[in-house]
Amino acid sequence: MTKIVMTVDDAATMRKMVGFTLRGGGYDVLEACDGNDALAQLAQRRVDLVITDVNMPGMNGIDLVRHLRALPHLRTTPILLLTTESDAEAKNRARQAGATGWIVKPFVPGQLLAAVARVVQSPVAPVA
Amino acid sequence: MNADLQQQFVQDMLTESFEGLDRYDRAILALERNEADAETLNNIFRVVHTLKGTAGCLGFQHIQRVTHAGENLLDLLRAGERRVAPPIISALLRLSDALRALLQHLAAAGTDDAPLDTAPLIAELNRLGAEPAPESAAGSASLPSTEPVAPVEIASPAAPPPVDADAGWGLFDPAPAAEAPPVAAAGTPSAPPPAAKPGPAPSAPAPSAAALAATATVRVDVALLDRLMNLVGELVLSRNQLMQLASGRQVRPEAVAELSQRLNLVTTELQEGVMKTRMQPIGNVWSKFPRIVRDIARELGKEVELETVGATTELDRTIIEAIRDPLTHVIRNSIDHGVELPAVRVAAGKRPAGRIVMRAYHEGGQVNIEIGDDGAGINLARVRQKAVERNLLGPAELAALSDREALQLVFLPGFSTAEKITNVSGRGVGMDVVKTNIEKIGGSVDLQSAPGQGTALKIKIPLTLAIVPALIVRVGTERFAIPQVSLLELVRHESSGGRSACEYVYGAPVFRLRGQLLPLVFLDEQLRSRPAGAPPRVDLNIVVLQADQRSFGLVVDDVLDTEEIVVKPLGKHLKSLPMFAGATIMGDGKIALILDVFGLAQHARVLVDNSDRPRAATAAADAAAAGPRRQLLLFSLPGRERLALPLEQASRLEEIPADRIEHSGARELVQYRGRIMPLVRLDRHLSGEPPVPGSAEPLQVIVCQHGDRTVGLVVGRIRDIFEEAYELQPGSAAPGLLGSAIVQGRITDFVDAPAILRAAGFDAALAA
């Protein structure tokens, strides 16, 4: 069964790059352009992983994590934050909101796939 | 990532970032004006933040370094730890300039390795962020302090966010997997995906420059795209029907009619739909202006507010591109020459800040753009003076110009009224270039100015250049299309008695149209397609065209129909022909060339007289300026082409056969309405030449009342009667002439009829 990952980012280029990397790694990818879009798409369905940007208009990534965690069917779904902010304070807030982990951008594809593989726990073909 | 894909991402990033930076500039300016709300700073931050992330992933380290410094400062502003202050605003604007430059270099060269020294900017951004640094200890993580500023960035360019070891990725403690420790433990140097890895650099093969620059993108509304797809579906169905019809033996005419109607409908809708995808709001161009206005105003020590109305007005994107530079130039001009310095404005009782309003709206299938300022207006005295200094006009010609005409002088090539050439406008690009560029895309420019109140420029441009309504004409066996924007009217003149209506002035063919001489251009002569032995034309089909605000008549063999034509560009080898603007394919599948009216006019030399341009532009409107309009009778004598007499001095115009002249001594007399009317030959009094005796031609006679006597003035030829305002200047001192004036754009001598009659021996007083 192919795993489904949702990527949430207001920057289309970033969303595409994440999507491309993950598709190359054998995942199905859903895209959402901000927190509200992600919430709407995930209201009724499950995914295997959510990767969200932190800084987005409307609802930021950390609020999104909080909202997702409030939904019963997403209580245990892994959520990774994609962030340039590597400071401890931001990480702390993410952790408290219920995020599973973080990925610092810029990332290289291998790094992203390794992180995703770790949380989704599915064998992944190595990608150049 | 393969190269193609990388390139695609780079292209996406460029589009996204340029749009972002425009938003960024607007937001910064709002910040400067204290019009910002809480979200404004977040939006500014997000633009830089996003660019940093994307550039980082694609391996553009230069951009990443610059954005990183900006992001830090913005983060502090956002958190309220720094206050917005003028130096910060300036630095942030320089940041967007630098980023634009880097992105442009990236678009052109495929790398962000631009020859641009951003180190001072980075240092400045860091300094502004670092001032009172409350962050303690080794705060260099997100808050570089003053001393190690730049080195931090430059030393480890590959992994820009100053690295703590877990910068790559990590999981929080209660991770789902048991073996979290090796990865998540902060600071373990053995972590397998270490951030120290030489970054994303290897994934960045430089994409080819040309490919990057070539792929411009357009955003299209999804609903519109769906509708287009739907219409294309309809088109396919229609094609299928047509194919079926074509393969059938017998075709019912009704079926063809039905199908063609359907095709017509679908095509029209498709055309409109596709047009819409090319449409862009004019705001896309305007969005750059607040920044430009701010910078120029600063540079000149002026205060200017820019207001835009109708930013959502849509235009074809090729036209948007074409008006970008002219509009920018007009704005520069307005600030530089229009808006006064604050002190001057206050002294004139105005608010210290000048105001420029840009307005765009649709009107009659065209787009109007108005740019108005409330500045000093155009100084006409100086315009006139400059025109003489630059030898654009002679003093006499200049004196004859009305104010409105004088205003048009600024559109002449080589004109600039700036007292000194400033950095801002006098760069050799004048209003003439603005005008030419607008006219090139089928638009027109109108200038109005009121001293002390301001100047307004009105530009009219067509919605699109791809499909234009055109008039189809025929010359010989060829058909030509003339864009309707340049078309004024159609005149057909059928010869009466074998005489053509075409006359010649100094060898140039003209046609008299409602009292104006219209230069004629014979299309077949211009194209050298007239067969050698062709008989001269007698009937004239004249297409009256306007080029550069002058009209001329294009003589063709036949005027066919108006049609919407699709403009196809000409091949390179034909590009050098100025008379053609392109080609189109007609309903019967044959090709027709599209005439470039301006190019044609230039080729035919009907525009060469530059100094005549402003006058022609306003010939109709100058009445009020010079004085009351008077009716004039225009006639000629051999050797004197243009003589005029106020019409009220002539009671009738008669043609008298030569054999009706009777003689009484040296005096010539005719019987006229039962009375005796003496004749006075004007040429004897005006020109030294002896009259041509014994001519059998009928005489052209102006019947005048002199006292209570009726006298006939014999002239060469009556040319015209028209109404015009003029200003008489003492010109040639010849007896019998009152002076000269410029009427119909030409110097004309005015006849002093009473003086001539007195000289001929008729004394009004005695006769009474």
Interface residues (C-beta under 8 A of the other chain):
Chain A: D10 A11 A12 T13 M14 K16 M17 F20 D53 N55 M56 P57 P78 L80 L82 T84 E85 S86 D87 K91 A94 R95 A99 T100 G101 W102 I103 V104 K105 P106 F107 V108 P109 G110 Q111 L112 A114 A115 R118 V119 Q121
Chain B: M1 L5 F9 D12 M13 E16 E39 N42 N43 F45 R46 H49 T50 K52 G53 T54 A55 G56 C57 L58 G59 Q64 E71 A141 S142 P160 P161 D164 D166 A167 G168 W169 G170 L171 F172 D173 A175 P176 A177 V183 A184 P192 P193 A195 K197 G199 P200 S203
